[in-house]
Amino acid sequence: MTDMPGVSDSAPPAGTDAASHATSAVVIVAYHFPPGGNAAVYRPLRFVRHLPQRGWHPAVVTVDSDAPERPDHQLLKLIPPEVDVVRVSDPDVWKRIQARREAGMQVTLRDADVSQVARVRRSHQRPARRFARHVVRAIEGSVYYPDTARFWIRPAVAATVAVCRAKQASTILATGGPWSSFFVAQEASRHTGVPYVLDFRDSWTLTCNEDFEVWRPSWAVRRDRRLLMNLFAGARSIILRYEAEAECYRRAYGPAFDPRKVHLIPNGYEGAIGEFHAADSDRCRVLYAGTLTQYRYDTLLDALEVLRDRHPADAARLRLLFVGEGGGELACDAERRGVGDLFEARGPVPACEVGRLQREAHALLLLGVRPFRGYELVGSKVFNYLKAARPIVGILPTDETRNVLRAVGVSTVADIDSPSDIVATLRQVLRAWSEGGLGDLLPDRDACAAFSAEYQVDSLVRALEGLPPLTPFVPGRVDIPDSLKTTICAAGWIQ
């Protein structure tokens, strides 16, 4: 089995005997699934790999794409051979054209030098191109409902109904986004009588952080909210990541949202936590792995300028490696500000290569997202980092990622709006590296176990069976994020 970050071959937990559980079948509706390699595939993949250990036999309905996002065909090896995967074509020609265009652009940027990246960025900001993009986005926001996977709904419903009947399924589990998957589950449930469970990887209708969402007309947003109200009412269980997220939905949707249905299952990691061994090197290597396009690095650059000016010896011992989409733009900005020699940027790489880079790094870097409505609820990279057994440098706002780091005892967290705080945190890591004390900065292994797939699958099984949650959601115990307080009024959205 291939060793991948967040996905590994692991035995059932001690005391677990799959044969002691009643066998049930679940159909998982997951638009994102291997060979796609983006972050969205790992959660359903973990579920598929661990449910059989609890006596559940999963089958998957997913999209059949000739150009998956960030393809990683090695992930196919991690799907258990007994799991049936039904791939359904998305007949949307326009989206396929756009996907191929985007893939070509990523190849161009990955192989480009700093000056070429700068020219591409300037060309995209020309008035004519900006206007054309705005027109296209406005049209897409009106045509695609509930999201850009809308044309996948009809064939996916037919496939889900067929699999439910063939497998005599007990439950349908839909993981979203895209939120079309929820509609697929609801319609398949209506045709078969099989109950459905909603699994939220993001906060639909709460957050607004994508071009598609920004350009949607108000009638579509209102329709989203009515649809989600009906989905909540008909669901057997509702799986959310955080208590604050559940509190937002409770306040926004009122009586349509039943707190007793809520199961809290954050994103997590699979397999055993690695062992920490600090590699020999003349520089402290700090790795950021993943897309960078939505994340803030402006204050990191501010801090590095300060570090170079005031603590040049520390700056000379630091090396930052960024792997993923958007690294070229960061390299351009770093060169312009005179700190380019502290950085190395690479394009996306397969998950197994990310695992190797993590093992070679002395620390891992987390950044906060650029602010938008509900941004405090975003962030999943932290869970893969927990498994890596490396110090974690968090440059974050007050958000759920910061809460997770606090829960596992990470002290190297800086305020994203304070360059001086970032400098102090980087120097703390550099001092520990030079003194051989990086092991003292590791996340607490026992606390990290709460985010393991082995622990989470127990909560998932209870959600599939409609049983009370392991960790009940208590309405009103936590507050909602600041960025949503002016959006979700006291009366809520659904009257």
URQUIQUI-V734294 format. One record per helix or strand of 2 or more residues. SS is the DSSP state (helix for helix, strand for strand). FROM is the first residue (numbers start at 1). LEN is the number of residues. If there is no record, write none. Layout:
BEGIN
ss & from & len
SS & FROM & LEN
SS & FROM & LEN
END
This chain:
BEGIN
ss & from & len
helix & 18 & 3
strand & 24 & 7
helix & 40 & 15
strand & 56 & 9
helix & 73 & 6
strand & 84 & 6
helix & 93 & 18
helix & 114 & 11
helix & 127 & 17
helix & 150 & 18
strand & 171 & 6
helix & 180 & 13
strand & 195 & 6
helix & 211 & 4
helix & 218 & 17
strand & 237 & 4
helix & 243 & 14
helix & 259 & 3
strand & 262 & 3
strand & 284 & 6
helix & 298 & 13
helix & 312 & 5
strand & 318 & 6
helix & 327 & 10
helix & 340 & 3
strand & 343 & 4
helix & 351 & 10
strand & 363 & 5
helix & 375 & 3
helix & 381 & 8
strand & 391 & 6
helix & 400 & 8
strand & 413 & 3
helix & 419 & 16
helix & 438 & 4
helix & 445 & 7
helix & 453 & 13
helix & 482 & 3
END
